[in-house]
Amino acid sequence: MRLEELRVPQELKGLSYAELTELAEEIRMELVDTVSRQGGHLASNLGVVELTIALHRVFDMPTDKVVFDVGHQSYVHKLITGRLEEFRTLRSFGGMSGFPKRSESDYDVFETGHASTAISAALGLARARDYQGKSHHVIAVAGDGALTGGLCYEALNDAGSSNTRLILILNDNEMSIAPNVGALSKHLTDLRASRHWRSVKVAVKDGLSRLPVLGKPLYRMMDWLKDIVKSAFIQEVDEGFFTSLGFHYYGPIDGHDLKGMERTLQRVKEVDGPSVVHVLTRKGYGYVPAEEEPETFHGVPPFYVETGEARKQSSAPSYGSVMADELSRMAGEDGRIVAITAAMPGGTGLSEFGRQYPDRMLDVGIAEEHAATLAAGLAAGGMKPYFAVYASFFQRSFDQMIHDVCLQNLPVTFLLDRAGLVGEDGPTHHGVFDLASMLPVPNMTILAPRDIHELRLMMRWSGRWDGPCAIRYGRVSADMSARYPCKSFTFGQWELLEKGSDCSLLAVGSMVEAAAQAREMLEERGIHAALVNCSTVKPLDMPLLRRLAQRPYITIEEHVLTGGFGAAVCEACAEEGIAAPALMLGIPDAFIQHGSRRELFESLGLLPEQMAERIIETLRKNTDER
């Protein structure tokens, strides 16, 4: 059966293993071809082809439920549930999401996009099944990287103690995005090495169980002595981590051995209670460039299939690389500086910092909450920690930011990468709620650079600041030095880039460049607008705001309007008794879908030409009302 002929996954059950091998190869070709054109998560999906086929052959989806942790490895699931044509629109505006989406298919039972949530969600689905007297299976597929997140342990503890019937597929490829770190990673490595021990243990148990009278007592004695016997094979390892939590443990098994996986899954279906199936896969399996560089091919832009090279090479340095370069310089001058990442050294730019200062680079795994409180402890102990994290993942450390950092007024700097609309990854990854989470919090200082040069100056300033600070910057970097050289940064003072007598444009961070373009269009229409770089988001520059409020002004931000910069300005104006903004431009009260940044901005009316038209209309209405 060809992939294009597959309409429902039940059709997989009638195929021979030879046919399934051919289908797996075709799926890999489709993955490489589509992702090479659309961009997306490649290596993780190449690694779970056989695993996903086995799941759909053994279980009866969508009656049985499967939840994919993070969801970036659900492409194969999408392909074999009849979505081939839609798959070719992957991550495009109006096309298929790169993550599970309930509105797309009944086979997508829970939407995921952040790590470590699948076990909790699957446990909820399993309990809902039990409450309703149903009997279907619920499966969570989680990578070993996801198990570096604390939420997994809360769910494991709850599931094991309740004896709820639940199956956890632990997809162990020794990586999340970057190579895994921590004690659990070492434990799983030891479990991989212990396969020979388990085969011996099973043989001994089977042999003794056949002996009359003495067989069972002998086995119990052997079980009591197993740690001593096992030491001849491996060092200090067994599956006790999971069994002590109340789970039945199976594995490790070869995640590319379809027949072996099916046998194990069929056995696990009969188990009453929670089970863990430990599956070993290879990230990038079947496509040589991805196998050789799985971290590079975790999430990729469009690339050439023959070489694996990106189709478009950006010449401008990213905000992350500029941040890390400046932080490295600062670390050379200040031995207190420590950098923290939550499993994203490459994505945040900190890999180079780690090469220069390996002892002062802390990768805590997918554990943003821990990272924030760890930073607080470091600061309380006299260090100067910088926690670099995507703005969307920063959401996970909300309580720690308030309770552990700001309440104690500790000098922790949060470096919020990917702030704003990130594009094709969609609503789970848009960083558009961070200002709303930080602006109400006492002691927090918030900065937003207009370009890479101002980011360097803000980094330098933060090294002297003795309190909580957040610097937010977008996925796409800007360099405005040709027209607006950035020679200094003064905390708490906004930068008047252009004067104007008709109105003022108050722009934050990434929107300064767009506002400058909108201003030029207004000039062509005879409207003279002042352009203000609101680089300090908290505290506001109240002296300048009072002067600007004497004529119409517009706030512009790449953030939700509810609780954002414009809302903060409105609140300040109400307290001061001065005029509120005539117009607030930003993101409405809605989750924004996936697509290119330009398409998303156009859909929101935030392209420079659209903003210019909206400003003209607002000014016209103000004139008519007067």
C-alpha positions as CSV (number, residue, x, y, z in Angstrom):
1,M,0.0,0.0,0.0
2,R,1.3,3.4,-0.9
3,L,1.1,6.3,1.5
4,E,-1.3,8.2,-0.8
5,E,-3.7,5.3,-0.6
6,L,-3.8,5.1,3.2
7,R,-7.0,6.7,4.4
8,V,-7.4,5.4,8.0
9,P,-4.8,3.8,10.2
10,Q,-6.8,0.6,10.6
11,E,-5.6,-0.3,7.1
12,L,-2.1,-0.8,8.5
13,K,-3.3,-3.9,10.4
14,G,-3.6,-5.9,7.2
15,L,-0.2,-5.2,5.8
16,S,2.8,-7.6,5.9
17,Y,6.0,-6.5,7.6
18,A,7.6,-6.2,4.1
19,E,4.9,-3.8,3.1
20,L,5.3,-1.9,6.3
21,T,9.0,-1.5,5.8
22,E,8.3,0.0,2.3
23,L,5.7,2.3,3.8
24,A,8.1,3.4,6.5
25,E,10.6,4.3,3.9
26,E,8.0,6.3,1.9
27,I,6.9,8.1,5.1
28,R,10.5,9.2,5.7
29,M,10.8,10.4,2.1
30,E,7.6,12.5,2.6
31,L,8.9,13.9,5.8
32,V,12.2,15.0,4.3
33,D,10.6,16.4,1.2
34,T,7.8,18.4,3.0
35,V,10.1,19.8,5.7
36,S,12.7,20.7,3.2
37,R,10.1,23.0,1.6
38,Q,8.1,24.1,4.6
39,G,10.6,23.9,7.5
40,G,9.7,22.2,10.7
41,H,10.8,19.5,13.1
42,L,12.5,16.8,11.1
43,A,14.9,14.7,13.2
44,S,12.4,13.8,15.9
45,N,9.8,12.6,13.4
46,L,12.3,10.5,11.4
47,G,13.1,8.7,14.7
48,V,9.5,7.7,15.5
49,V,8.3,6.2,12.2
50,E,8.2,2.6,13.3
51,L,7.0,3.5,16.7
52,T,4.0,5.4,15.4
53,I,3.1,2.6,12.9
54,A,3.3,0.1,15.8
55,L,1.0,2.2,17.9
56,H,-1.6,2.4,15.2
57,R,-1.4,-1.3,14.5
58,V,-1.7,-2.4,18.1
59,F,-4.3,0.1,19.3
60,D,-7.6,1.3,17.8
61,M,-7.4,5.0,17.3
62,P,-9.3,7.3,17.8
63,T,-11.2,5.1,20.3
64,D,-7.9,4.6,22.0
65,K,-6.3,7.9,22.8
66,V,-2.6,8.9,22.2
67,V,-1.1,12.2,23.5
68,F,2.3,13.3,22.1
69,D,4.5,15.2,24.5
70,V,5.6,18.5,22.9
71,G,3.8,17.3,19.8
72,H,6.6,18.1,17.4
73,Q,7.0,14.4,16.7
74,S,3.4,13.9,15.6
75,Y,4.0,14.4,11.8
76,V,4.0,10.6,11.2
77,H,0.8,10.3,13.2
78,K,-0.7,13.0,10.9
79,L,0.4,11.2,7.8
80,I,-1.1,7.8,8.6
81,T,-4.4,9.2,9.8
82,G,-5.3,10.3,6.3
83,R,-3.9,13.8,6.2
84,L,-1.2,13.5,3.4
85,E,-2.5,16.3,1.2
86,E,-3.0,18.7,4.2
87,F,0.5,17.7,5.4
88,R,2.0,19.3,2.3
89,T,0.7,22.6,3.6
90,L,2.6,22.1,6.9
91,R,3.1,25.3,9.0
92,S,1.8,27.6,6.2
93,F,-0.8,30.3,6.8
94,G,-4.2,28.5,6.9
95,G,-2.5,25.1,6.4
96,M,-1.7,22.2,8.8
97,S,-0.3,23.0,12.2
98,G,3.1,21.6,13.1
99,F,1.6,20.3,16.4
100,P,-1.5,18.2,17.3
101,K,-4.6,20.2,16.7
102,R,-8.0,19.0,17.8
103,S,-9.8,21.0,15.1
104,E,-7.8,19.1,12.4
105,S,-8.7,15.6,13.3
106,D,-10.5,13.3,15.8
107,Y,-7.1,11.5,16.0
108,D,-5.6,14.6,17.7
109,V,-7.2,14.2,21.2
110,F,-5.0,16.8,23.0
111,E,-3.1,19.8,21.8
112,T,0.5,20.1,22.9
113,G,3.4,22.4,22.1
114,H,5.4,22.7,25.3
115,A,7.3,19.8,26.9
116,S,6.4,17.5,29.9
117,T,2.6,17.9,29.7
118,A,1.6,14.6,28.0
119,I,1.6,12.3,31.1
120,S,-0.6,14.7,33.0
121,A,-3.0,15.1,30.1
122,A,-3.1,11.4,29.4
123,L,-3.8,10.7,33.1
124,G,-6.7,13.1,32.9
125,L,-8.1,11.3,29.8
126,A,-7.6,7.9,31.6
127,R,-9.5,9.1,34.6
128,A,-12.3,10.6,32.5
129,R,-12.6,7.1,30.8
130,D,-12.8,5.5,34.2
131,Y,-15.5,7.9,35.5
132,Q,-17.6,7.2,32.4
133,G,-17.2,3.4,32.7
134,K,-15.4,3.0,29.4
135,S,-12.5,0.7,28.7
136,H,-10.3,2.1,25.9
137,H,-6.6,2.6,26.2
138,V,-4.8,5.9,26.8
139,I,-1.2,6.3,25.7
140,A,1.3,9.1,26.4
141,V,4.4,9.3,24.1
142,A,7.1,11.3,25.8
143,G,10.7,11.7,24.9
144,D,13.5,11.3,27.5
145,G,14.1,15.0,27.2
146,A,10.6,15.8,28.4
147,L,11.4,13.8,31.6
148,T,13.8,16.5,32.6
149,G,10.7,18.6,33.3
150,G,9.3,18.5,36.8
151,L,5.7,18.2,35.7
152,C,6.4,14.7,34.5
153,Y,7.3,13.6,38.0
154,E,4.2,15.1,39.5
155,A,2.1,13.1,37.0
156,L,4.2,9.9,37.4
157,N,3.7,10.1,41.2
158,D,0.0,10.7,40.9
159,A,-0.5,7.9,38.2
160,G,1.5,5.3,40.1
161,S,-0.2,5.9,43.4
162,S,-3.7,5.7,41.9
163,N,-3.0,2.5,39.8
164,T,-4.9,4.1,36.9
165,R,-4.6,2.0,33.7
166,L,-2.2,4.2,31.6
167,I,0.6,3.4,29.1
168,L,3.6,5.7,28.9
169,I,5.8,5.2,25.9
170,L,9.3,6.6,26.8
171,N,10.9,7.5,23.5
172,D,14.5,7.5,24.4
173,N,16.8,9.0,21.8
174,E,19.2,10.6,24.3
175,M,18.2,14.1,23.2
176,S,15.4,16.6,23.6
177,I,16.6,19.6,21.5
178,A,20.1,19.6,22.9
179,P,21.7,16.5,24.4
180,N,20.0,15.6,27.7
181,V,21.5,16.5,31.0
182,G,21.0,15.4,34.6
183,A,20.6,12.4,36.8
184,L,17.6,10.9,34.9
185,S,19.5,11.0,31.6
186,K,22.3,9.0,33.3
187,H,19.8,6.5,34.7
188,L,18.2,5.9,31.3
189,T,21.7,5.5,29.8
190,D,22.3,2.8,32.4
191,L,19.0,1.2,31.6
192,R,20.0,1.0,28.0
193,A,23.2,-0.8,29.0
194,S,21.3,-3.2,31.3
195,R,19.4,-5.0,28.5
196,H,21.6,-8.1,29.0
197,W,20.9,-8.2,32.7
198,R,17.2,-8.2,32.1
199,S,17.4,-11.1,29.6
200,V,19.3,-13.1,32.2
201,K,16.7,-12.3,34.9
202,V,13.8,-13.3,32.7
203,A,15.4,-16.6,31.9
204,V,16.2,-17.4,35.5
205,K,12.6,-16.5,36.6
206,D,11.1,-18.7,33.9
207,G,13.3,-21.6,34.8
208,L,12.7,-21.5,38.5
209,S,9.0,-21.1,38.1
210,R,8.9,-24.5,36.5
211,L,10.4,-26.2,39.5
212,P,7.8,-27.8,41.8
213,V,7.7,-26.8,45.5
214,L,11.1,-25.0,45.7
215,G,10.8,-22.9,42.5
216,K,9.0,-19.9,43.9
217,P,10.9,-19.7,47.2
218,L,14.2,-19.9,45.3
219,Y,13.1,-17.1,42.9
220,R,12.2,-14.9,45.9
221,M,15.6,-15.5,47.3
222,M,17.2,-14.7,43.9
223,D,15.1,-11.5,43.7
224,W,16.4,-10.5,47.1
225,L,19.9,-11.1,46.0
226,K,19.4,-9.6,42.5
227,D,21.5,-6.4,43.3
228,I,24.5,-8.6,44.1
229,V,24.1,-10.8,41.1
230,K,23.4,-7.8,38.8
231,S,26.7,-6.1,39.8
232,A,28.4,-8.7,37.6
233,F,26.7,-7.2,34.6
234,I,26.2,-3.5,35.3
235,Q,26.7,-0.9,38.0
236,E,23.8,0.3,40.2
237,V,20.9,0.2,37.8
238,D,17.6,-1.4,37.4
239,E,14.1,-0.3,36.4
240,G,13.3,0.4,40.0
241,F,12.9,4.1,39.4
242,F,9.6,3.4,37.6
243,T,8.5,0.3,39.5
244,S,9.0,2.2,42.8
245,L,6.4,4.7,41.6
246,G,3.9,1.9,40.9
247,F,4.6,1.4,37.1
248,H,5.1,-1.9,35.3
249,Y,8.3,-1.5,33.3
250,Y,9.1,-3.0,29.9
251,G,12.3,-2.5,28.0
252,P,14.4,-1.1,26.7
253,I,13.3,-2.3,23.2
254,D,14.5,-1.3,19.8
255,G,12.3,1.5,18.5
256,H,13.1,0.6,14.9
257,D,12.1,-3.1,15.3
258,L,8.5,-3.0,14.3
259,K,7.7,-6.6,15.1
260,G,9.4,-6.5,18.5
261,M,7.5,-3.3,19.5
262,E,4.2,-4.8,18.5
263,R,4.8,-7.9,20.7
264,T,5.6,-5.7,23.7
265,L,2.7,-3.3,23.1
266,Q,0.3,-6.3,22.8
267,R,1.5,-7.6,26.1
268,V,1.2,-4.2,27.8
269,K,-2.4,-3.9,26.6
270,E,-3.3,-6.6,29.0
271,V,-1.7,-5.0,32.1
272,D,-4.0,-3.6,34.7
273,G,-2.4,-0.4,36.0
274,P,0.2,2.1,34.7
275,S,3.0,0.9,32.5
276,V,6.2,2.3,31.0
277,V,7.5,1.0,27.7
278,H,11.1,2.2,27.3
279,V,11.8,2.5,23.5
280,L,15.2,3.3,22.1
281,T,15.1,5.3,18.9
282,R,17.7,7.3,16.8
283,K,16.8,10.9,16.2
284,G,17.1,11.6,12.4
285,Y,17.0,7.9,11.5
286,G,17.0,7.3,7.7
287,Y,18.3,10.7,6.6
288,V,22.1,11.0,6.9
289,P,22.4,14.8,7.5
290,A,19.8,14.5,10.3
291,E,21.4,11.4,11.8
292,E,24.8,13.2,11.9
293,E,23.5,16.5,13.2
294,P,20.2,15.7,15.1
295,E,20.4,19.0,17.1
296,T,20.7,21.1,13.9
297,F,17.8,19.2,12.3
298,H,15.5,19.3,15.4
299,G,13.7,22.4,14.0
300,V,14.9,23.6,10.6
301,P,14.0,26.3,8.0
302,P,13.5,25.1,4.4
303,F,16.7,23.3,3.2
304,Y,18.2,21.5,0.2
305,V,17.6,17.8,0.5
306,E,20.8,16.8,-1.2
307,T,23.1,18.7,1.3
308,G,20.9,19.6,4.2
309,E,21.9,23.2,3.9
310,A,19.4,26.0,4.5
311,R,17.8,27.5,1.5
312,K,18.1,31.0,2.9
313,Q,21.1,32.2,4.8
314,S,20.6,35.2,7.1
315,S,23.5,37.7,7.0
316,A,22.4,39.7,10.0
317,P,23.5,38.3,13.4
318,S,20.6,37.1,15.6
319,Y,19.6,38.7,18.8
320,G,20.7,35.5,20.6
321,S,24.2,35.5,19.1
322,V,24.6,39.2,19.9
323,M,23.4,38.7,23.5
324,A,25.7,35.7,24.0
325,D,28.7,37.6,22.6
326,E,28.1,40.5,24.9
327,L,27.5,38.3,27.9
328,S,30.7,36.5,27.2
329,R,32.6,39.8,27.2
330,M,30.9,40.7,30.5
331,A,31.8,37.4,32.0
332,G,35.4,38.0,31.2
333,E,35.2,41.1,33.3
334,D,32.9,39.9,36.1
335,G,33.5,36.4,37.6
336,R,30.0,36.5,39.2
337,I,28.2,36.1,35.9
338,V,26.5,32.8,35.3
339,A,24.3,31.8,32.3
340,I,21.4,29.5,32.6
341,T,19.4,27.7,29.9
342,A,16.5,25.2,30.1
343,A,17.7,22.7,27.4
344,M,18.1,25.5,24.8
345,P,21.8,26.4,24.6
346,G,21.7,26.6,20.8
347,G,18.3,28.2,20.3
348,T,19.1,31.0,22.8
349,G,22.6,31.6,21.5
350,L,24.3,30.4,24.7
351,S,26.3,27.6,23.1
352,E,29.2,29.9,22.4
353,F,29.1,31.2,26.0
354,G,29.2,27.6,27.2
355,R,32.3,26.9,25.1
356,Q,34.1,29.9,26.6
357,Y,32.9,29.4,30.1
358,P,31.8,25.8,30.6
359,D,31.9,26.1,34.4
360,R,29.6,29.1,34.4
361,M,27.0,27.7,31.9
362,L,24.2,25.7,33.6
363,D,21.8,23.6,31.5
364,V,19.0,22.5,33.8
365,G,17.0,20.5,31.2
366,I,13.4,21.3,30.3
367,A,12.8,22.9,33.7
368,E,12.1,26.6,33.5
369,E,10.6,26.8,37.0
370,H,13.7,25.3,38.5
371,A,15.9,27.6,36.4
372,A,14.2,30.7,37.7
373,T,14.5,29.7,41.4
374,L,18.0,28.4,40.8
375,A,18.9,31.8,39.5
376,A,17.3,33.4,42.6
377,G,19.5,31.2,44.8
378,L,22.6,32.1,42.8
379,A,21.8,35.8,43.2
380,A,21.1,35.4,46.9
381,G,24.5,33.7,47.1
382,G,26.3,36.7,45.5
383,M,26.4,35.6,41.8
384,K,25.0,37.5,38.8
385,P,22.7,35.0,36.9
386,Y,21.3,35.5,33.4
387,F,18.5,33.1,32.4
388,A,18.0,33.0,28.6
389,V,14.7,31.5,27.7
390,Y,12.1,31.8,24.9
391,A,9.3,34.2,25.9
392,S,6.7,31.5,25.4
393,F,8.6,29.1,27.7
394,F,9.1,31.8,30.3
395,Q,5.4,31.6,31.0
396,R,6.2,28.4,32.9
397,S,8.3,30.2,35.5
398,F,5.6,32.8,36.3
399,D,5.3,32.0,40.0
400,Q,9.1,31.7,40.5
401,M,9.6,35.0,38.8
402,I,7.2,36.7,41.3
403,H,7.8,34.7,44.5
404,D,11.5,33.8,44.3
405,V,13.1,36.6,42.3
406,C,11.0,39.8,42.5
407,L,9.6,39.5,46.0
408,Q,13.2,39.3,47.3
409,N,14.4,42.0,44.8
410,L,17.3,39.7,43.6
411,P,19.5,40.7,40.7
412,V,18.4,38.1,38.2
413,T,18.2,39.0,34.5
414,F,15.7,37.2,32.3
415,L,16.7,37.3,28.6
416,L,13.4,36.7,26.7
417,D,14.2,35.4,23.2
418,R,11.5,35.0,20.5
419,A,9.3,37.7,22.1
420,G,6.4,38.5,19.8
421,L,5.1,36.5,16.9
422,V,7.5,33.7,16.0
423,G,5.8,32.6,12.8
424,E,5.3,29.0,11.6
425,D,5.3,27.3,15.1
426,G,2.1,29.1,15.9
427,P,0.2,29.8,19.1
428,T,2.1,27.6,21.4
429,H,5.3,29.4,20.6
430,H,4.2,33.0,20.1
431,G,5.8,35.1,22.9
432,V,3.0,37.6,23.3
433,F,2.0,37.4,27.0
434,D,5.3,38.2,28.8
435,L,4.7,41.9,29.4
436,A,1.3,41.2,30.8
437,S,2.9,38.7,33.3
438,M,5.7,41.1,34.4
439,L,4.3,44.6,34.3
440,P,2.1,44.2,37.5
441,V,5.0,42.7,39.5
442,P,6.8,45.1,41.9
443,N,10.6,45.4,41.6
444,M,10.6,44.2,38.0
445,T,12.4,46.2,35.3
446,I,11.5,45.6,31.7
447,L,13.6,46.6,28.7
448,A,13.1,46.1,24.9
449,P,15.9,47.0,22.4
450,R,15.0,48.4,19.1
451,D,18.0,46.7,17.4
452,I,21.1,44.6,18.1
453,H,23.2,47.6,19.1
454,E,20.8,48.7,21.8
455,L,20.7,45.2,23.0
456,R,24.4,45.3,23.6
457,L,24.0,48.5,25.6
458,M,21.2,47.1,27.6
459,M,23.2,44.0,28.4
460,R,26.0,46.2,29.7
461,W,23.6,48.3,31.8
462,S,22.1,45.1,33.3
463,G,25.5,44.1,34.6
464,R,25.4,47.2,36.9
465,W,21.7,46.8,37.9
466,D,21.1,45.4,41.4
467,G,17.5,44.1,41.0
468,P,15.3,41.9,38.8
469,C,15.4,42.7,35.1
470,A,13.9,41.3,31.9
471,I,15.2,42.1,28.4
472,R,12.8,41.0,25.6
473,Y,13.7,40.7,22.0
474,G,12.2,39.1,18.9
475,R,13.1,36.2,16.6
476,V,14.1,38.5,13.7
477,S,16.9,40.9,14.5
478,A,17.1,44.5,13.4
479,D,20.0,46.9,12.7
480,M,18.8,50.5,12.5
481,S,22.3,52.0,12.8
482,A,22.4,53.4,9.3
483,R,19.6,55.9,10.0
484,Y,19.5,55.9,13.8
485,P,22.9,55.2,15.3
486,C,22.6,53.8,18.9
487,K,25.3,55.4,21.0
488,S,23.9,55.2,24.4
489,F,21.1,53.7,26.6
490,T,19.7,55.6,29.5
491,F,17.5,53.6,31.8
492,G,14.0,55.0,32.3
493,Q,14.3,57.5,29.4
494,W,12.7,57.0,26.0
495,E,14.5,57.9,22.8
496,L,13.0,60.6,20.6
497,L,14.2,59.4,17.1
498,E,12.1,61.9,15.1
499,K,10.2,65.0,15.9
500,G,6.7,65.7,14.6
501,S,3.9,68.2,15.2
502,D,0.8,66.2,14.4
503,C,1.0,63.1,16.5
504,S,3.5,60.7,18.1
505,L,4.3,57.0,17.6
506,L,5.3,55.3,20.8
507,A,6.8,52.0,19.7
508,V,8.3,49.1,21.7
509,G,11.2,46.9,20.7
510,S,10.7,45.1,17.4
511,M,8.0,47.6,16.4
512,V,10.3,50.6,16.3
513,E,11.5,49.7,12.9
514,A,8.0,49.1,11.6
515,A,6.8,52.4,13.1
516,A,9.7,54.2,11.4
517,Q,8.4,52.9,8.0
518,A,4.9,53.8,8.9
519,R,6.1,57.3,9.8
520,E,7.6,57.8,6.4
521,M,4.3,56.9,4.8
522,L,2.5,59.4,7.0
523,E,5.0,62.1,5.9
524,E,4.1,61.3,2.3
525,R,0.5,62.1,3.2
526,G,1.4,65.3,4.9
527,I,1.2,64.1,8.5
528,H,4.2,64.8,10.7
529,A,4.6,62.2,13.4
530,A,7.2,62.1,16.1
531,L,8.9,58.6,16.5
532,V,9.7,57.5,20.0
533,N,11.7,54.4,21.0
534,C,10.1,53.2,24.3
535,S,13.1,51.1,25.3
536,T,12.2,51.1,29.0
537,V,8.8,49.4,29.2
538,K,8.9,49.5,33.0
539,P,9.2,52.1,34.5
540,L,7.5,54.3,31.9
541,D,9.2,57.6,31.0
542,M,6.5,59.8,32.6
543,P,8.1,63.2,32.0
544,L,8.2,62.6,28.2
545,L,4.8,60.9,28.2
546,R,3.3,64.0,29.8
547,R,4.7,66.2,27.0
548,L,3.6,63.8,24.2
549,A,0.1,63.6,25.6
550,Q,-0.6,67.2,24.6
551,R,-1.3,65.9,21.1
552,P,-2.6,62.6,19.7
553,Y,-0.3,59.7,20.2
554,I,-0.3,56.0,19.3
555,T,1.2,53.0,21.1
556,I,2.6,50.2,19.0
557,E,3.7,46.8,20.4
558,E,4.2,43.2,19.3
559,H,2.3,41.9,22.3
560,V,-1.3,41.4,23.3
561,L,-3.1,44.7,24.0
562,T,-4.7,43.3,27.2
563,G,-2.1,44.0,29.9
564,G,0.6,45.1,27.5
565,F,2.5,48.4,27.0
566,G,-0.5,50.4,25.8
567,A,-2.6,49.2,28.7
568,A,0.2,50.3,31.1
569,V,0.3,53.7,29.4
570,C,-3.5,54.0,29.8
571,E,-3.3,53.2,33.5
572,A,-0.6,55.8,34.0
573,C,-2.6,58.4,32.1
574,A,-5.6,57.7,34.3
575,E,-3.5,58.2,37.4
576,E,-1.9,61.4,36.1
577,G,-5.1,62.8,34.6
578,I,-3.6,63.2,31.1
579,A,-4.9,62.1,27.7
580,A,-4.9,58.4,26.9
581,P,-3.6,57.0,23.6
582,A,-5.7,57.9,20.6
583,L,-5.0,54.4,19.2
584,M,-3.3,51.2,20.6
585,L,-1.8,48.9,17.9
586,G,-1.0,45.4,18.9
587,I,-2.3,41.9,19.1
588,P,-6.0,41.4,19.9
589,D,-7.6,39.1,22.5
590,A,-7.1,35.9,20.4
591,F,-4.7,33.1,19.9
592,I,-2.8,33.8,16.6
593,Q,-2.4,30.9,14.2
594,H,0.8,29.8,12.4
595,G,2.2,31.3,9.2
596,S,5.0,33.6,8.1
597,R,5.5,36.7,10.2
598,R,4.5,38.9,7.3
599,E,1.2,36.9,6.8
600,L,0.5,37.1,10.5
601,F,1.2,40.9,10.7
602,E,-1.0,41.5,7.6
603,S,-3.9,39.5,9.2
604,L,-3.6,41.7,12.3
605,G,-3.3,45.0,10.4
606,L,0.3,45.6,11.7
607,L,2.2,46.0,8.5
608,P,3.6,49.6,8.2
609,E,1.2,50.5,5.4
610,Q,-1.8,49.2,7.4
611,M,-0.7,51.0,10.5
612,A,-0.3,54.2,8.6
613,E,-3.9,53.9,7.3
614,R,-5.3,53.2,10.7
615,I,-3.4,56.2,12.2
616,I,-4.8,58.5,9.4
617,E,-8.3,57.3,10.1
618,T,-7.9,57.8,13.8
619,L,-6.6,61.3,13.4
620,R,-9.4,62.1,11.0
621,K,-12.0,60.9,13.5
622,N,-10.3,63.0,16.2
623,T,-10.5,66.1,14.0
624,D,-14.2,65.5,13.1
625,E,-15.1,65.1,16.8
626,R,-13.5,68.4,17.6
